[in-house]
Amino acid sequence: MPDERVIVVRVGNSLQSETTKVQPIGWVNNDGVKIKLVDTPGFDDSRKGMTDTKVLKMIAGFLEKEYRRTTSRVTGLIYVHRISDTRVGGTPQNNLRIFQKLCGQNSLKNVAIITTMWDMVTADEGQRRERELRSEPNLFKPLLEEGAGMARYDGTRQSASGIIDYLLGKESTTVQIVHELVEEQKPLEETAAGAELRDIINEHLEKYKAELQEKVKCDVEEMKKEMEIERRKAEQEILWLRGQLNDLRKGLEREKPGAK
């Protein structure tokens, strides 16, 4: 990346998302190696209008374009998890499912799982949660068994450099979603990550449909008004989820030949 190119990256220090788009960032490590870091929005983004489908399309679109233009491969992928989270519920687990499918089994050895916000927990509490994350089969255990690494980030440049240097020691890889989009010419919905996201959306759809049916059955007069409000919320969730499905089915916007 040219030295004169300046990119302003907004860094978030709260639980709210800050990254709004895929951003390549030029960086030089302690050994003078020029590196392209790519910052992306996370799944389950906290901002209104930012859906998991949009996030997947942004990431997949960027990776596909980079591969088509330069046949560049990925050296490392970083998955960030807050150690301060008291529990890892269904949503983070779903995010991890999509991430795994995006990478593919052969690229999991290039993954670094980074835990953050260690200053928000006691040493004993953090170590206990770290053990749980490593050992739970629905969390990081499957990734670690396929060669992924796990490390702590303490907020210092030295810590960040150590993580980057660890990944630079890996042999570069082509992640599964790029292989599927470019080599196999699959539409986004039919890639492993797209299909996983579609399944997750359908799971939520079935859940809200069932809740809606229960609310419709409510006949108790004093509860009707409250149930009507809840029914409308469920209907809105169903419409929002169906919108995500439609967006996923549209796939990626392809560039016209010769476009830069």
PAROVO-658828 format. One record per residue (C-alpha): x, y, z; residue in one letter. Coordinates in steps of 0.05 Angstrom, whole numbers, m for minus. Layout:
! residues N
<c1: X&c2: Y&c3: Z&type: A>
...
! end
This chain:
! residues 260
<c1: 0&c2: 0&c3: 0&type: M>
<c1: 30&c2: 68&c3: m18&type: P>
<c1: 60&c2: 107&c3: 40&type: D>
<c1: 23&c2: 171&c3: 21&type: E>
<c1: m45&c2: 138&c3: 29&type: R>
<c1: m75&c2: 157&c3: 96&type: V>
<c1: m135&c2: 120&c3: 123&type: I>
<c1: m171&c2: 144&c3: 185&type: V>
<c1: m194&c2: 84&c3: 225&type: V>
<c1: m245&c2: 94&c3: 279&type: R>
<c1: m227&c2: 51&c3: 339&type: V>
<c1: m282&c2: 32&c3: 387&type: G>
<c1: m268&c2: 26&c3: 462&type: N>
<c1: m339&c2: 9&c3: 481&type: S>
<c1: m386&c2: m49&c3: 469&type: L>
<c1: m417&c2: m13&c3: 409&type: Q>
<c1: m393&c2: m28&c3: 338&type: S>
<c1: m351&c2: 25&c3: 304&type: E>
<c1: m328&c2: m7&c3: 238&type: T>
<c1: m378&c2: 10&c3: 183&type: T>
<c1: m344&c2: m22&c3: 123&type: K>
<c1: m286&c2: m66&c3: 103&type: V>
<c1: m223&c2: m25&c3: 111&type: Q>
<c1: m153&c2: m46&c3: 87&type: P>
<c1: m100&c2: m14&c3: 130&type: I>
<c1: m26&c2: m10&c3: 115&type: G>
<c1: 20&c2: m28&c3: 173&type: W>
<c1: 94&c2: m42&c3: 183&type: V>
<c1: 117&c2: m91&c3: 236&type: N>
<c1: 180&c2: m88&c3: 279&type: N>
<c1: 219&c2: m124&c3: 225&type: D>
<c1: 200&c2: m75&c3: 171&type: G>
<c1: 151&c2: m122&c3: 137&type: V>
<c1: 94&c2: m86&c3: 101&type: K>
<c1: 28&c2: m116&c3: 119&type: I>
<c1: m44&c2: m105&c3: 96&type: K>
<c1: m91&c2: m110&c3: 155&type: L>
<c1: m165&c2: m113&c3: 138&type: V>
<c1: m215&c2: m88&c3: 189&type: D>
<c1: m287&c2: m112&c3: 180&type: T>
<c1: m354&c2: m102&c3: 214&type: P>
<c1: m372&c2: m159&c3: 260&type: G>
<c1: m432&c2: m204&c3: 255&type: F>
<c1: m489&c2: m184&c3: 301&type: D>
<c1: m471&c2: m111&c3: 291&type: D>
<c1: m504&c2: m66&c3: 342&type: S>
<c1: m525&c2: m11&c3: 293&type: R>
<c1: m593&c2: m5&c3: 261&type: K>
<c1: m595&c2: m29&c3: 190&type: G>
<c1: m530&c2: m69&c3: 194&type: M>
<c1: m551&c2: m141&c3: 185&type: T>
<c1: m510&c2: m205&c3: 186&type: D>
<c1: m527&c2: m213&c3: 112&type: T>
<c1: m498&c2: m144&c3: 96&type: K>
<c1: m435&c2: m160&c3: 137&type: V>
<c1: m425&c2: m227&c3: 101&type: L>
<c1: m435&c2: m194&c3: 33&type: K>
<c1: m384&c2: m140&c3: 50&type: M>
<c1: m331&c2: m189&c3: 73&type: I>
<c1: m343&c2: m239&c3: 17&type: A>
<c1: m344&c2: m184&c3: m35&type: G>
<c1: m278&c2: m155&c3: m12&type: F>
<c1: m243&c2: m222&c3: m9&type: L>
<c1: m269&c2: m242&c3: m77&type: E>
<c1: m247&c2: m177&c3: m110&type: K>
<c1: m178&c2: m180&c3: m78&type: E>
<c1: m169&c2: m251&c3: m103&type: Y>
<c1: m193&c2: m237&c3: m173&type: R>
<c1: m150&c2: m174&c3: m180&type: R>
<c1: m85&c2: m198&c3: m148&type: T>
<c1: m96&c2: m272&c3: m131&type: T>
<c1: m76&c2: m250&c3: m61&type: S>
<c1: m84&c2: m301&c3: m7&type: R>
<c1: m96&c2: m294&c3: 67&type: V>
<c1: m40&c2: m304&c3: 118&type: T>
<c1: m82&c2: m297&c3: 181&type: G>
<c1: m153&c2: m288&c3: 205&type: L>
<c1: m168&c2: m258&c3: 273&type: I>
<c1: m231&c2: m274&c3: 312&type: Y>
<c1: m241&c2: m226&c3: 371&type: V>
<c1: m278&c2: m246&c3: 435&type: H>
<c1: m290&c2: m205&c3: 498&type: R>
<c1: m267&c2: m244&c3: 559&type: I>
<c1: m312&c2: m198&c3: 599&type: S>
<c1: m375&c2: m231&c3: 570&type: D>
<c1: m405&c2: m271&c3: 627&type: T>
<c1: m436&c2: m322&c3: 581&type: R>
<c1: m433&c2: m340&c3: 507&type: V>
<c1: m504&c2: m348&c3: 485&type: G>
<c1: m537&c2: m367&c3: 419&type: G>
<c1: m518&c2: m304&c3: 380&type: T>
<c1: m442&c2: m308&c3: 391&type: P>
<c1: m445&c2: m383&c3: 376&type: Q>
<c1: m482&c2: m368&c3: 311&type: N>
<c1: m429&c2: m316&c3: 293&type: N>
<c1: m375&c2: m368&c3: 304&type: L>
<c1: m412&c2: m418&c3: 261&type: R>
<c1: m412&c2: m369&c3: 203&type: I>
<c1: m339&c2: m351&c3: 214&type: F>
<c1: m318&c2: m425&c3: 213&type: Q>
<c1: m355&c2: m437&c3: 147&type: K>
<c1: m326&c2: m374&c3: 117&type: L>
<c1: m255&c2: m397&c3: 133&type: C>
<c1: m264&c2: m471&c3: 117&type: G>
<c1: m230&c2: m528&c3: 153&type: Q>
<c1: m164&c2: m521&c3: 115&type: N>
<c1: m156&c2: m448&c3: 135&type: S>
<c1: m171&c2: m456&c3: 210&type: L>
<c1: m97&c2: m465&c3: 223&type: K>
<c1: m89&c2: m392&c3: 201&type: N>
<c1: m139&c2: m367&c3: 253&type: V>
<c1: m119&c2: m330&c3: 317&type: A>
<c1: m174&c2: m326&c3: 369&type: I>
<c1: m159&c2: m263&c3: 409&type: I>
<c1: m191&c2: m248&c3: 476&type: T>
<c1: m196&c2: m175&c3: 497&type: T>
<c1: m219&c2: m132&c3: 557&type: M>
<c1: m177&c2: m170&c3: 608&type: W>
<c1: m177&c2: m107&c3: 650&type: D>
<c1: m252&c2: m117&c3: 661&type: M>
<c1: m245&c2: m183&c3: 698&type: V>
<c1: m204&c2: m211&c3: 755&type: T>
<c1: m146&c2: m258&c3: 739&type: A>
<c1: m183&c2: m319&c3: 767&type: D>
<c1: m248&c2: m301&c3: 731&type: E>
<c1: m212&c2: m291&c3: 665&type: G>
<c1: m174&c2: m356&c3: 670&type: Q>
<c1: m237&c2: m394&c3: 685&type: R>
<c1: m273&c2: m365&c3: 625&type: R>
<c1: m213&c2: m378&c3: 581&type: E>
<c1: m213&c2: m452&c3: 601&type: R>
<c1: m287&c2: m456&c3: 585&type: E>
<c1: m277&c2: m424&c3: 517&type: L>
<c1: m222&c2: m473&c3: 501&type: R>
<c1: m259&c2: m535&c3: 524&type: S>
<c1: m331&c2: m524&c3: 500&type: E>
<c1: m347&c2: m562&c3: 435&type: P>
<c1: m396&c2: m508&c3: 413&type: N>
<c1: m344&c2: m453&c3: 424&type: L>
<c1: m270&c2: m452&c3: 407&type: F>
<c1: m251&c2: m525&c3: 419&type: K>
<c1: m265&c2: m547&c3: 346&type: P>
<c1: m223&c2: m490&c3: 318&type: L>
<c1: m165&c2: m503&c3: 365&type: L>
<c1: m166&c2: m577&c3: 347&type: E>
<c1: m157&c2: m557&c3: 273&type: E>
<c1: m96&c2: m515&c3: 289&type: G>
<c1: m124&c2: m447&c3: 308&type: A>
<c1: m85&c2: m408&c3: 360&type: G>
<c1: m112&c2: m370&c3: 420&type: M>
<c1: m80&c2: m310&c3: 453&type: A>
<c1: m95&c2: m251&c3: 499&type: R>
<c1: m93&c2: m178&c3: 476&type: Y>
<c1: m76&c2: m129&c3: 532&type: D>
<c1: m85&c2: m65&c3: 492&type: G>
<c1: m11&c2: m52&c3: 480&type: T>
<c1: 27&c2: m46&c3: 414&type: R>
<c1: 73&c2: m101&c3: 436&type: Q>
<c1: 14&c2: m148&c3: 446&type: S>
<c1: m14&c2: m130&c3: 377&type: A>
<c1: 54&c2: m140&c3: 345&type: S>
<c1: 61&c2: m208&c3: 377&type: G>
<c1: m6&c2: m231&c3: 348&type: I>
<c1: 12&c2: m206&c3: 279&type: I>
<c1: 81&c2: m238&c3: 281&type: D>
<c1: 50&c2: m304&c3: 302&type: Y>
<c1: 4&c2: m302&c3: 241&type: L>
<c1: 61&c2: m281&c3: 194&type: L>
<c1: 93&c2: m348&c3: 210&type: G>
<c1: 35&c2: m384&c3: 177&type: K>
<c1: 33&c2: m407&c3: 105&type: E>
<c1: m18&c2: m365&c3: 66&type: S>
<c1: m85&c2: m396&c3: 49&type: T>
<c1: m147&c2: m387&c3: 6&type: T>
<c1: m207&c2: m385&c3: 51&type: V>
<c1: m266&c2: m429&c3: 33&type: Q>
<c1: m314&c2: m374&c3: 14&type: I>
<c1: m265&c2: m347&c3: m38&type: V>
<c1: m255&c2: m416&c3: m68&type: H>
<c1: m330&c2: m427&c3: m72&type: E>
<c1: m344&c2: m359&c3: m103&type: L>
<c1: m286&c2: m357&c3: m152&type: V>
<c1: m267&c2: m429&c3: m169&type: E>
<c1: m334&c2: m463&c3: m160&type: E>
<c1: m375&c2: m402&c3: m184&type: Q>
<c1: m426&c2: m412&c3: m129&type: K>
<c1: m476&c2: m357&c3: m112&type: P>
<c1: m466&c2: m329&c3: m42&type: L>
<c1: m527&c2: m365&c3: m13&type: E>
<c1: m499&c2: m433&c3: m35&type: E>
<c1: m431&c2: m423&c3: m3&type: T>
<c1: m420&c2: m457&c3: 64&type: A>
<c1: m422&c2: m391&c3: 101&type: A>
<c1: m483&c2: m367&c3: 63&type: G>
<c1: m520&c2: m432&c3: 75&type: A>
<c1: m502&c2: m428&c3: 149&type: E>
<c1: m529&c2: m357&c3: 153&type: L>
<c1: m592&c2: m378&c3: 116&type: R>
<c1: m603&c2: m435&c3: 165&type: D>
<c1: m594&c2: m388&c3: 224&type: I>
<c1: m643&c2: m338&c3: 195&type: I>
<c1: m694&c2: m394&c3: 183&type: N>
<c1: m685&c2: m418&c3: 255&type: E>
<c1: m702&c2: m348&c3: 279&type: H>
<c1: m761&c2: m344&c3: 231&type: L>
<c1: m790&c2: m409&c3: 258&type: E>
<c1: m781&c2: m384&c3: 329&type: K>
<c1: m818&c2: m319&c3: 315&type: Y>
<c1: m873&c2: m354&c3: 276&type: K>
<c1: m885&c2: m400&c3: 335&type: A>
<c1: m886&c2: m341&c3: 383&type: E>
<c1: m935&c2: m304&c3: 337&type: L>
<c1: m982&c2: m364&c3: 336&type: Q>
<c1: m982&c2: m366&c3: 412&type: E>
<c1: m997&c2: m291&c3: 416&type: K>
<c1: m1055&c2: m298&c3: 367&type: V>
<c1: m1086&c2: m351&c3: 412&type: K>
<c1: m1089&c2: m303&c3: 471&type: C>
<c1: m1162&c2: m291&c3: 492&type: D>
<c1: m1154&c2: m261&c3: 561&type: V>
<c1: m1182&c2: m190&c3: 556&type: E>
<c1: m1132&c2: m156&c3: 603&type: E>
<c1: m1074&c2: m186&c3: 564&type: M>
<c1: m1099&c2: m170&c3: 494&type: K>
<c1: m1067&c2: m102&c3: 489&type: K>
<c1: m999&c2: m126&c3: 513&type: E>
<c1: m1003&c2: m187&c3: 468&type: M>
<c1: m1021&c2: m143&c3: 408&type: E>
<c1: m958&c2: m102&c3: 419&type: I>
<c1: m917&c2: m166&c3: 424&type: E>
<c1: m951&c2: m195&c3: 362&type: R>
<c1: m932&c2: m134&c3: 321&type: R>
<c1: m861&c2: m139&c3: 345&type: K>
<c1: m858&c2: m211&c3: 324&type: A>
<c1: m887&c2: m193&c3: 256&type: E>
<c1: m834&c2: m139&c3: 247&type: Q>
<c1: m779&c2: m189&c3: 265&type: E>
<c1: m806&c2: m238&c3: 214&type: I>
<c1: m807&c2: m184&c3: 160&type: L>
<c1: m736&c2: m163&c3: 179&type: W>
<c1: m711&c2: m235&c3: 175&type: L>
<c1: m745&c2: m247&c3: 109&type: R>
<c1: m712&c2: m184&c3: 83&type: G>
<c1: m644&c2: m214&c3: 103&type: Q>
<c1: m661&c2: m278&c3: 66&type: L>
<c1: m679&c2: m239&c3: 3&type: N>
<c1: m615&c2: m199&c3: 9&type: D>
<c1: m575&c2: m262&c3: 16&type: L>
<c1: m608&c2: m293&c3: m45&type: R>
<c1: m589&c2: m232&c3: m87&type: K>
<c1: m516&c2: m250&c3: m75&type: G>
<c1: m458&c2: m204&c3: m90&type: L>
<c1: m459&c2: m147&c3: m139&type: E>
<c1: m410&c2: m166&c3: m194&type: R>
<c1: m365&c2: m113&c3: m224&type: E>
<c1: m372&c2: m101&c3: m299&type: K>
<c1: m314&c2: m125&c3: m342&type: P>
<c1: m258&c2: m73&c3: m343&type: G>
<c1: m284&c2: m36&c3: m281&type: A>
<c1: m233&c2: m17&c3: m229&type: K>
! end
